[in-house]
Amino acid sequence: MKSINPIIRTLMTEKASQQQAKGQYIFQVSKDATKIDVKNAIREIYGVEADKVRIMITPKKERLLARGRVWTKRPVIKKALVSIKDKKTIDPNKIKESKKK
């Protein structure tokens, strides 16, 4: 397992808050993170087991300006949609202190 935490931050949107009522949480993760890395990080940080992890990459959004210049409105990010086992709830904004070895 990688020593660096793959979870960057919690994504809080209107859709994400609706998903939290169903026990699903959305996190922005590093670009080299895998499903197993995210699952292990959820177990270490929040102390709960992840049932299912879905990962998606959102494309960048660009806008063309005058003289062929390109303005990037939204960069490429990688998101993880995590479902928690046994209908447990977590506070995605508070991170539990991980045990230091």
Phi and psi restraints in degrees (value plus and minus 20) as a CYANA .aco file:
   2 LYS   PHI     -94.5   -54.5
   2 LYS   PSI     127.8   167.8
   3 SER   PHI    -102.4   -62.4
   3 SER   PSI     -36.0     4.0
   4 ILE   PHI    -111.4   -71.4
   4 ILE   PSI     119.7   159.7
   5 ASN   PHI     -89.2   -49.2
   5 ASN   PSI     104.9   144.9
   6 PRO   PHI     -96.6   -56.6
   6 PRO   PSI     -37.1     2.9
   7 ILE   PHI    -103.2   -63.2
   7 ILE   PSI     102.9   142.9
   8 ILE   PHI    -109.9   -69.9
   8 ILE   PSI     -73.5   -33.5
   9 ARG   PHI    -182.1  -142.1
   9 ARG   PSI     149.6   189.6
  10 THR   PHI    -109.3   -69.3
  10 THR   PSI     116.3   156.3
  11 LEU   PHI    -113.6   -73.6
  11 LEU   PSI      97.8   137.8
  12 MET   PHI    -131.9   -91.9
  12 MET   PSI      81.7   121.7
  13 THR   PHI    -146.8  -106.8
  13 THR   PSI     156.0   196.0
  14 GLU   PHI     -83.6   -43.6
  14 GLU   PSI     -61.7   -21.7
  15 LYS   PHI     -87.6   -47.6
  15 LYS   PSI     -58.0   -18.0
  16 ALA   PHI     -85.4   -45.4
  16 ALA   PSI     -57.2   -17.2
  17 SER   PHI     -89.5   -49.5
  17 SER   PSI     -51.5   -11.5
  18 GLN   PHI     -89.5   -49.5
  18 GLN   PSI     -56.1   -16.1
  19 GLN   PHI     -88.6   -48.6
  19 GLN   PSI     -51.2   -11.2
  20 GLN   PHI     -83.6   -43.6
  20 GLN   PSI     -51.1   -11.1
  21 ALA   PHI     -84.8   -44.8
  21 ALA   PSI     -44.7    -4.7
  22 LYS   PHI    -113.3   -73.3
  22 LYS   PSI     -20.5    19.5
  23 GLY   PHI      69.0   109.0
  23 GLY   PSI       0.5    40.5
  24 GLN   PHI    -137.8   -97.8
  24 GLN   PSI     117.1   157.1
  25 TYR   PHI    -145.5  -105.5
  25 TYR   PSI     123.3   163.3
  26 ILE   PHI    -133.4   -93.4
  26 ILE   PSI     107.8   147.8
  27 PHE   PHI    -145.9  -105.9
  27 PHE   PSI     127.4   167.4
  28 GLN   PHI    -108.3   -68.3
  28 GLN   PSI     109.8   149.8
  29 VAL   PHI    -140.7  -100.7
  29 VAL   PSI     145.1   185.1
  30 SER   PHI     -88.5   -48.5
  30 SER   PSI     137.7   177.7
  31 LYS   PHI     -90.1   -50.1
  31 LYS   PSI     -39.8     0.2
  32 ASP   PHI    -121.5   -81.5
  32 ASP   PSI      -9.4    30.6
  33 ALA   PHI     -96.2   -56.2
  33 ALA   PSI     123.5   163.5
  34 THR   PHI    -130.1   -90.1
  34 THR   PSI     153.1   193.1
  35 LYS   PHI     -82.0   -42.0
  35 LYS   PSI     -59.2   -19.2
  36 ILE   PHI     -87.3   -47.3
  36 ILE   PSI     -59.4   -19.4
  37 ASP   PHI     -82.3   -42.3
  37 ASP   PSI     -62.6   -22.6
  38 VAL   PHI     -86.6   -46.6
  38 VAL   PSI     -62.1   -22.1
  39 LYS   PHI     -81.9   -41.9
  39 LYS   PSI     -63.3   -23.3
  40 ASN   PHI     -88.0   -48.0
  40 ASN   PSI     -56.4   -16.4
  41 ALA   PHI     -87.7   -47.7
  41 ALA   PSI     -58.2   -18.2
  42 ILE   PHI     -82.7   -42.7
  42 ILE   PSI     -61.2   -21.2
  43 ARG   PHI     -84.5   -44.5
  43 ARG   PSI     -61.7   -21.7
  44 GLU   PHI     -92.2   -52.2
  44 GLU   PSI     -62.6   -22.6
  45 ILE   PHI     -98.3   -58.3
  45 ILE   PSI     -69.3   -29.3
  46 TYR   PHI    -121.0   -81.0
  46 TYR   PSI     -34.5     5.5
  47 GLY   PHI      56.2    96.2
  47 GLY   PSI       2.3    42.3
  48 VAL   PHI    -146.2  -106.2
  48 VAL   PSI     139.6   179.6
  49 GLU   PHI    -111.2   -71.2
  49 GLU   PSI     115.8   155.8
  50 ALA   PHI    -107.8   -67.8
  50 ALA   PSI     110.6   150.6
  51 ASP   PHI    -100.2   -60.2
  51 ASP   PSI     -69.5   -29.5
  52 LYS   PHI    -162.4  -122.4
  52 LYS   PSI     121.5   161.5
  53 VAL   PHI    -146.2  -106.2
  53 VAL   PSI     104.3   144.3
  54 ARG   PHI    -136.4   -96.4
  54 ARG   PSI     114.3   154.3
  55 ILE   PHI    -138.4   -98.4
  55 ILE   PSI     117.2   157.2
  56 MET   PHI    -159.1  -119.1
  56 MET   PSI     130.1   170.1
  57 ILE   PHI    -131.7   -91.7
  57 ILE   PSI     101.3   141.3
  58 THR   PHI    -109.3   -69.3
  58 THR   PSI     114.2   154.2
  59 PRO   PHI     -94.2   -54.2
  59 PRO   PSI     140.2   180.2
  60 LYS   PHI     -96.0   -56.0
  60 LYS   PSI     134.6   174.6
  61 LYS   PHI    -136.2   -96.2
  61 LYS   PSI     100.6   140.6
  62 GLU   PHI    -138.7   -98.7
  62 GLU   PSI     136.8   176.8
  63 ARG   PHI    -153.5  -113.5
  63 ARG   PSI     113.7   153.7
  64 LEU   PHI    -104.1   -64.1
  64 LEU   PSI     115.1   155.1
  65 LEU   PHI    -131.2   -91.2
  65 LEU   PSI    -195.1  -155.1
  66 ALA   PHI     -85.2   -45.2
  66 ALA   PSI     132.6   172.6
  67 ARG   PHI      39.4    79.4
  67 ARG   PSI      11.8    51.8
  68 GLY   PHI      56.4    96.4
  68 GLY   PSI      -9.8    30.2
  69 ARG   PHI     -98.0   -58.0
  69 ARG   PSI     130.8   170.8
  70 VAL   PHI    -139.6   -99.6
  70 VAL   PSI     112.7   152.7
  71 TRP   PHI    -133.5   -93.5
  71 TRP   PSI     103.2   143.2
  72 THR   PHI    -108.4   -68.4
  72 THR   PSI      95.1   135.1
  73 LYS   PHI    -104.7   -64.7
  73 LYS   PSI     -52.6   -12.6
  74 ARG   PHI    -164.8  -124.8
  74 ARG   PSI     106.1   146.1
  75 PRO   PHI     -98.6   -58.6
  75 PRO   PSI     153.2   193.2
  76 VAL   PHI     -95.2   -55.2
  76 VAL   PSI     108.2   148.2
  77 ILE   PHI    -151.4  -111.4
  77 ILE   PSI     138.3   178.3
  78 LYS   PHI    -133.4   -93.4
  78 LYS   PSI     106.4   146.4
  79 LYS   PHI    -134.7   -94.7
  79 LYS   PSI     130.5   170.5
  80 ALA   PHI    -144.9  -104.9
  80 ALA   PSI     107.3   147.3
  81 LEU   PHI    -121.5   -81.5
  81 LEU   PSI      93.7   133.7
  82 VAL   PHI    -131.6   -91.6
  82 VAL   PSI     106.7   146.7
  83 SER   PHI    -121.5   -81.5
  83 SER   PSI     113.4   153.4
  84 ILE   PHI    -116.0   -76.0
  84 ILE   PSI     120.8   160.8
  85 LYS   PHI     -91.6   -51.6
  85 LYS   PSI     133.6   173.6
  86 ASP   PHI      39.5    79.5
  86 ASP   PSI       7.7    47.7
  87 LYS   PHI      35.5    75.5
  87 LYS   PSI      10.9    50.9
  88 LYS   PHI     -98.1   -58.1
  88 LYS   PSI     134.1   174.1
  89 THR   PHI    -135.1   -95.1
  89 THR   PSI     130.3   170.3
  90 ILE   PHI    -151.7  -111.7
  90 ILE   PSI     141.9   181.9
  91 ASP   PHI    -119.9   -79.9
  91 ASP   PSI      84.0   124.0
  92 PRO   PHI     -87.2   -47.2
  92 PRO   PSI     -36.0     4.0
  93 ASN   PHI    -105.6   -65.6
  93 ASN   PSI     -39.7     0.3
  94 LYS   PHI    -126.3   -86.3
  94 LYS   PSI     108.6   148.6
  95 ILE   PHI    -125.5   -85.5
  95 ILE   PSI     107.3   147.3
  96 LYS   PHI     -91.3   -51.3
  96 LYS   PSI     121.2   161.2
  97 GLU   PHI     -84.8   -44.8
  97 GLU   PSI     105.0   145.0
  98 SER   PHI    -102.3   -62.3
  98 SER   PSI     130.7   170.7
  99 LYS   PHI     -92.0   -52.0
  99 LYS   PSI     109.7   149.7
 100 LYS   PHI    -111.8   -71.8
 100 LYS   PSI     115.7   155.7
